[in-house]
Amino acid sequence: MADDNRPLKYARYAMGEIVLVVIGILIALQINTWNEERKENKIEGNYLKEMLEDYQTNLSRSEKVIKEYESMIPTLKGLIEQSLLEKPSISVDSLNKACMTINNMPTYSSSDRVYNNLIGSGDLKLLKNKALKTELSFYFEKLNILKLVQTTHELELVESFQPYIIDHMDFLAVAPRRLAEYRLPTPNENDKILEVLHDSKFRNIITLKWVIITDLLEQNRELEQININILELLKEYY
């Protein structure tokens, strides 16, 4: 007698085979997804490690530039105070040394190699920490503002400060001493500073420099704080 249940058995067998195939495909897809995630996590980890190095460098640069600005501000204020006295209370050499500040322009440069690689390769999406992405966005927004302010300062250096020194003072007496092995001759008009010290234009030049330096100081401090925030987030991984 024929087995009337054979079609049903065949159907169940076929269904079982299909289920096994589907399960196999799902397992293969899961393994592939796991491998991709593992690969992406490794790439992300390398980026984060290198980014930590970048922002440690950036923080050191920020600290250095900020210290330079902080040391310049009292000097500029002192020059303004000396210009308001009937007779300066410090020596001509000290006045000329203080005036070197007019020609000094510390600038901040950012190490962005990792972030540029992330943007250029399209790998920014690999960063899973949203807070880190937000702080990076803040950092480069502030960095662009700082670059604009620094460029303005460079223009003032060329258009205002240096022409004033050349026209009214002894540039040889106030030129920054950058390299010890390349000394300029001793200036013979180092007391020319006394001729301009009480001039309102001199005070305006010093005040303009003070405004720019305090602005740069504020911008750098804000950038430094964002840098610190980024480092705190990065150090969670290491």
DRENDO-1510 file (C-alpha; in Angstrom, 1 decimal, always signed):
<recs>
REC; n; res; u; v; w
REC; 1; MET; +0.0; +0.0; +0.0 .
REC; 2; ALA; +1.4; +3.4; -1.0 .
REC; 3; ASP; +2.4; +5.8; +1.7 .
REC; 4; ASP; +0.0; +8.7; +1.3 .
REC; 5; ASN; +2.2; +10.8; +3.7 .
REC; 6; ARG; +5.2; +10.9; +1.3 .
REC; 7; PRO; +4.4; +14.3; -0.3 .
REC; 8; LEU; +4.1; +15.8; +3.2 .
REC; 9; LYS; +7.4; +14.2; +4.2 .
REC; 10; TYR; +9.1; +15.5; +1.1 .
REC; 11; ALA; +7.7; +19.0; +1.8 .
REC; 12; ARG; +8.9; +18.9; +5.4 .
REC; 13; TYR; +12.3; +17.7; +4.3 .
REC; 14; ALA; +12.6; +20.4; +1.7 .
REC; 15; MET; +11.4; +23.0; +4.2 .
REC; 16; GLY; +14.1; +21.7; +6.6 .
REC; 17; GLU; +16.7; +22.1; +3.9 .
REC; 18; ILE; +15.6; +25.6; +3.2 .
REC; 19; VAL; +15.7; +26.5; +6.9 .
REC; 20; LEU; +19.3; +25.1; +7.2 .
REC; 21; VAL; +20.4; +27.1; +4.1 .
REC; 22; VAL; +18.8; +30.3; +5.5 .
REC; 23; ILE; +20.4; +29.7; +8.9 .
REC; 24; GLY; +23.8; +29.1; +7.2 .
REC; 25; ILE; +23.5; +32.3; +5.2 .
REC; 26; LEU; +22.5; +34.3; +8.3 .
REC; 27; ILE; +25.5; +32.8; +10.2 .
REC; 28; ALA; +27.8; +33.7; +7.3 .
REC; 29; LEU; +26.4; +37.2; +7.1 .
REC; 30; GLN; +26.8; +37.6; +10.9 .
REC; 31; ILE; +30.4; +36.4; +10.7 .
REC; 32; ASN; +31.1; +38.8; +7.9 .
REC; 33; THR; +29.5; +41.6; +9.8 .
REC; 34; TRP; +31.5; +40.7; +12.9 .
REC; 35; ASN; +34.7; +40.6; +10.9 .
REC; 36; GLU; +33.9; +44.0; +9.3 .
REC; 37; GLU; +33.2; +45.5; +12.7 .
REC; 38; ARG; +36.4; +44.0; +14.1 .
REC; 39; LYS; +38.3; +45.5; +11.2 .
REC; 40; GLU; +36.7; +48.9; +11.6 .
REC; 41; ASN; +37.3; +48.9; +15.4 .
REC; 42; LYS; +41.0; +48.2; +14.7 .
REC; 43; ILE; +41.2; +51.1; +12.2 .
REC; 44; GLU; +39.3; +53.4; +14.6 .
REC; 45; GLY; +41.7; +52.4; +17.4 .
REC; 46; ASN; +44.7; +53.3; +15.3 .
REC; 47; TYR; +43.2; +56.7; +14.4 .
REC; 48; LEU; +42.4; +57.4; +18.0 .
REC; 49; LYS; +45.9; +56.5; +19.2 .
REC; 50; GLU; +47.4; +58.8; +16.5 .
REC; 51; MET; +44.9; +61.5; +17.3 .
REC; 52; LEU; +45.9; +61.4; +21.0 .
REC; 53; GLU; +49.5; +62.1; +19.9 .
REC; 54; ASP; +48.3; +65.0; +17.7 .
REC; 55; TYR; +46.3; +66.7; +20.4 .
REC; 56; GLN; +49.0; +66.2; +23.0 .
REC; 57; THR; +51.3; +68.1; +20.6 .
REC; 58; ASN; +48.6; +70.8; +20.1 .
REC; 59; LEU; +48.2; +71.3; +23.8 .
REC; 60; SER; +51.9; +71.8; +24.2 .
REC; 61; ARG; +51.9; +74.3; +21.4 .
REC; 62; SER; +48.9; +76.1; +23.0 .
REC; 63; GLU; +50.6; +76.3; +26.4 .
REC; 64; LYS; +53.8; +77.7; +24.8 .
REC; 65; VAL; +51.9; +80.4; +22.8 .
REC; 66; ILE; +49.7; +81.4; +25.7 .
REC; 67; LYS; +52.7; +81.9; +28.0 .
REC; 68; GLU; +54.3; +84.1; +25.4 .
REC; 69; TYR; +51.1; +86.2; +25.2 .
REC; 70; GLU; +50.8; +86.4; +28.9 .
REC; 71; SER; +54.4; +87.7; +29.2 .
REC; 72; MET; +53.8; +90.3; +26.5 .
REC; 73; ILE; +50.7; +91.9; +28.1 .
REC; 74; PRO; +52.4; +93.4; +31.2 .
REC; 75; THR; +55.3; +94.7; +29.0 .
REC; 76; LEU; +52.9; +96.5; +26.8 .
REC; 77; LYS; +50.9; +97.9; +29.7 .
REC; 78; GLY; +54.2; +99.0; +31.3 .
REC; 79; LEU; +55.1; +100.9; +28.1 .
REC; 80; ILE; +51.8; +102.8; +28.2 .
REC; 81; GLU; +52.3; +103.6; +31.8 .
REC; 82; GLN; +55.8; +104.9; +31.1 .
REC; 83; SER; +54.5; +107.1; +28.3 .
REC; 84; LEU; +52.1; +108.8; +30.7 .
REC; 85; LEU; +55.0; +109.7; +33.1 .
REC; 86; GLU; +56.7; +113.1; +32.9 .
REC; 87; LYS; +60.0; +111.2; +32.9 .
REC; 88; PRO; +60.4; +107.4; +32.4 .
REC; 89; SER; +61.3; +105.5; +35.5 .
REC; 90; ILE; +63.3; +102.8; +33.6 .
REC; 91; SER; +66.4; +103.1; +31.5 .
REC; 92; VAL; +66.5; +103.7; +27.7 .
REC; 93; ASP; +67.8; +100.2; +27.2 .
REC; 94; SER; +64.8; +98.8; +29.1 .
REC; 95; LEU; +62.4; +100.9; +27.1 .
REC; 96; ASN; +63.9; +99.6; +23.8 .
REC; 97; LYS; +63.8; +96.0; +25.1 .
REC; 98; ALA; +60.2; +96.4; +26.0 .
REC; 99; CYS; +59.5; +97.8; +22.5 .
REC; 100; MET; +60.8; +94.6; +21.0 .
REC; 101; THR; +57.3; +93.3; +22.0 .
REC; 102; ILE; +55.8; +95.5; +19.2 .
REC; 103; ASN; +57.6; +93.4; +16.6 .
REC; 104; ASN; +56.9; +90.0; +18.2 .
REC; 105; MET; +54.2; +87.8; +16.9 .
REC; 106; PRO; +53.7; +84.4; +18.4 .
REC; 107; THR; +51.4; +82.2; +16.3 .
REC; 108; TYR; +49.7; +78.9; +17.0 .
REC; 109; SER; +50.0; +76.0; +14.4 .
REC; 110; SER; +47.8; +73.0; +14.7 .
REC; 111; SER; +48.8; +69.4; +14.0 .
REC; 112; ASP; +45.9; +68.0; +12.0 .
REC; 113; ARG; +47.4; +65.0; +10.2 .
REC; 114; VAL; +45.0; +62.4; +11.6 .
REC; 115; TYR; +41.9; +64.5; +11.2 .
REC; 116; ASN; +42.8; +65.4; +7.6 .
REC; 117; ASN; +43.3; +61.7; +6.9 .
REC; 118; LEU; +39.9; +60.9; +8.4 .
REC; 119; ILE; +38.3; +63.5; +6.2 .
REC; 120; GLY; +40.2; +62.6; +3.1 .
REC; 121; SER; +39.6; +58.9; +3.4 .
REC; 122; GLY; +35.9; +59.2; +4.4 .
REC; 123; ASP; +36.7; +57.3; +7.6 .
REC; 124; LEU; +35.3; +60.0; +9.9 .
REC; 125; LYS; +32.2; +57.8; +10.2 .
REC; 126; LEU; +34.3; +55.2; +12.0 .
REC; 127; LEU; +34.5; +57.4; +15.0 .
REC; 128; LYS; +31.7; +56.2; +17.2 .
REC; 129; ASN; +32.0; +58.7; +20.0 .
REC; 130; LYS; +29.6; +61.5; +19.2 .
REC; 131; ALA; +31.0; +63.8; +21.9 .
REC; 132; LEU; +34.4; +63.5; +20.3 .
REC; 133; LYS; +33.1; +64.4; +16.9 .
REC; 134; THR; +31.3; +67.4; +18.4 .
REC; 135; GLU; +34.5; +68.6; +20.2 .
REC; 136; LEU; +36.5; +68.1; +17.0 .
REC; 137; SER; +33.9; +70.3; +15.1 .
REC; 138; PHE; +34.3; +73.0; +17.8 .
REC; 139; TYR; +38.1; +72.8; +17.6 .
REC; 140; PHE; +38.2; +73.5; +13.9 .
REC; 141; GLU; +35.6; +76.1; +14.1 .
REC; 142; LYS; +37.6; +78.0; +16.7 .
REC; 143; LEU; +40.9; +77.2; +14.9 .
REC; 144; ASN; +39.5; +79.0; +11.7 .
REC; 145; ILE; +38.6; +82.1; +13.8 .
REC; 146; LEU; +42.1; +82.0; +15.4 .
REC; 147; LYS; +43.8; +81.8; +12.0 .
REC; 148; LEU; +41.7; +84.9; +10.8 .
REC; 149; VAL; +42.8; +86.9; +13.9 .
REC; 150; GLN; +46.4; +85.8; +13.4 .
REC; 151; THR; +46.3; +86.9; +9.8 .
REC; 152; THR; +44.9; +90.3; +10.9 .
REC; 153; HIS; +47.8; +90.6; +13.3 .
REC; 154; GLU; +50.3; +89.8; +10.6 .
REC; 155; LEU; +48.7; +92.6; +8.5 .
REC; 156; GLU; +49.0; +95.1; +11.4 .
REC; 157; LEU; +52.6; +94.0; +11.9 .
REC; 158; VAL; +53.4; +94.9; +8.3 .
REC; 159; GLU; +51.1; +97.9; +7.9 .
REC; 160; SER; +51.3; +99.6; +11.3 .
REC; 161; PHE; +53.9; +98.4; +13.7 .
REC; 162; GLN; +57.0; +98.0; +11.5 .
REC; 163; PRO; +56.4; +101.2; +9.5 .
REC; 164; TYR; +56.0; +103.2; +12.8 .
REC; 165; ILE; +59.2; +101.8; +14.1 .
REC; 166; ILE; +61.1; +102.5; +10.9 .
REC; 167; ASP; +59.8; +106.1; +10.7 .
REC; 168; HIS; +60.0; +107.1; +14.3 .
REC; 169; MET; +62.4; +104.9; +16.2 .
REC; 170; ASP; +65.7; +103.1; +15.8 .
REC; 171; PHE; +64.8; +99.7; +14.4 .
REC; 172; LEU; +68.3; +98.4; +15.3 .
REC; 173; ALA; +67.5; +99.2; +19.0 .
REC; 174; VAL; +64.2; +97.3; +19.1 .
REC; 175; ALA; +64.8; +94.5; +16.6 .
REC; 176; PRO; +64.2; +91.0; +18.2 .
REC; 177; ARG; +67.4; +89.2; +19.1 .
REC; 178; ARG; +66.5; +85.8; +17.6 .
REC; 179; LEU; +69.9; +84.1; +16.9 .
REC; 180; ALA; +72.8; +84.7; +19.3 .
REC; 181; GLU; +75.4; +83.9; +16.6 .
REC; 182; TYR; +74.0; +86.6; +14.3 .
REC; 183; ARG; +74.3; +89.8; +16.3 .
REC; 184; LEU; +73.6; +93.2; +14.8 .
REC; 185; PRO; +75.9; +96.2; +15.5 .
REC; 186; THR; +75.2; +98.3; +18.6 .
REC; 187; PRO; +72.6; +101.0; +17.8 .
REC; 188; ASN; +73.8; +104.6; +17.9 .
REC; 189; GLU; +70.3; +106.1; +18.3 .
REC; 190; ASN; +69.0; +104.0; +21.0 .
REC; 191; ASP; +67.7; +107.0; +22.9 .
REC; 192; LYS; +65.3; +107.9; +20.0 .
REC; 193; ILE; +62.6; +106.1; +22.0 .
REC; 194; LEU; +62.5; +109.1; +24.3 .
REC; 195; GLU; +61.4; +111.3; +21.4 .
REC; 196; VAL; +58.3; +109.3; +20.8 .
REC; 197; LEU; +57.5; +108.0; +24.2 .
REC; 198; HIS; +55.1; +110.8; +25.1 .
REC; 199; ASP; +53.5; +111.0; +21.7 .
REC; 200; SER; +49.9; +109.9; +21.4 .
REC; 201; LYS; +50.6; +108.0; +18.3 .
REC; 202; PHE; +53.1; +105.9; +20.2 .
REC; 203; ARG; +50.5; +105.1; +22.9 .
REC; 204; ASN; +48.0; +104.2; +20.1 .
REC; 205; ILE; +50.5; +101.8; +18.5 .
REC; 206; ILE; +51.2; +100.1; +21.9 .
REC; 207; THR; +47.4; +100.0; +22.7 .
REC; 208; LEU; +46.6; +98.5; +19.3 .
REC; 209; LYS; +49.2; +95.8; +19.9 .
REC; 210; TRP; +47.7; +95.2; +23.4 .
REC; 211; VAL; +44.2; +94.8; +21.9 .
REC; 212; ILE; +45.5; +92.3; +19.3 .
REC; 213; ILE; +47.5; +90.3; +21.8 .
REC; 214; THR; +44.7; +90.1; +24.4 .
REC; 215; ASP; +42.3; +89.0; +21.6 .
REC; 216; LEU; +44.8; +86.3; +20.5 .
REC; 217; LEU; +45.2; +85.3; +24.1 .
REC; 218; GLU; +41.4; +84.9; +24.6 .
REC; 219; GLN; +41.1; +82.9; +21.3 .
REC; 220; ASN; +44.0; +80.6; +22.2 .
REC; 221; ARG; +42.7; +80.0; +25.7 .
REC; 222; GLU; +39.3; +78.9; +24.3 .
REC; 223; LEU; +41.0; +76.7; +21.8 .
REC; 224; GLU; +43.2; +75.2; +24.5 .
REC; 225; GLN; +40.1; +74.3; +26.5 .
REC; 226; ILE; +38.6; +72.5; +23.6 .
REC; 227; ASN; +41.9; +70.7; +23.1 .
REC; 228; ILE; +41.8; +69.6; +26.7 .
REC; 229; ASN; +38.2; +68.3; +26.2 .
REC; 230; ILE; +39.4; +66.3; +23.2 .
REC; 231; LEU; +42.3; +64.8; +25.1 .
REC; 232; GLU; +40.0; +63.8; +28.0 .
REC; 233; LEU; +37.7; +61.9; +25.6 .
REC; 234; LEU; +40.7; +60.3; +23.8 .
REC; 235; LYS; +42.3; +59.2; +27.1 .
REC; 236; GLU; +39.2; +57.1; +27.9 .
REC; 237; TYR; +40.5; +54.6; +25.3 .
REC; 238; TYR; +44.1; +54.5; +26.5 .
</recs>
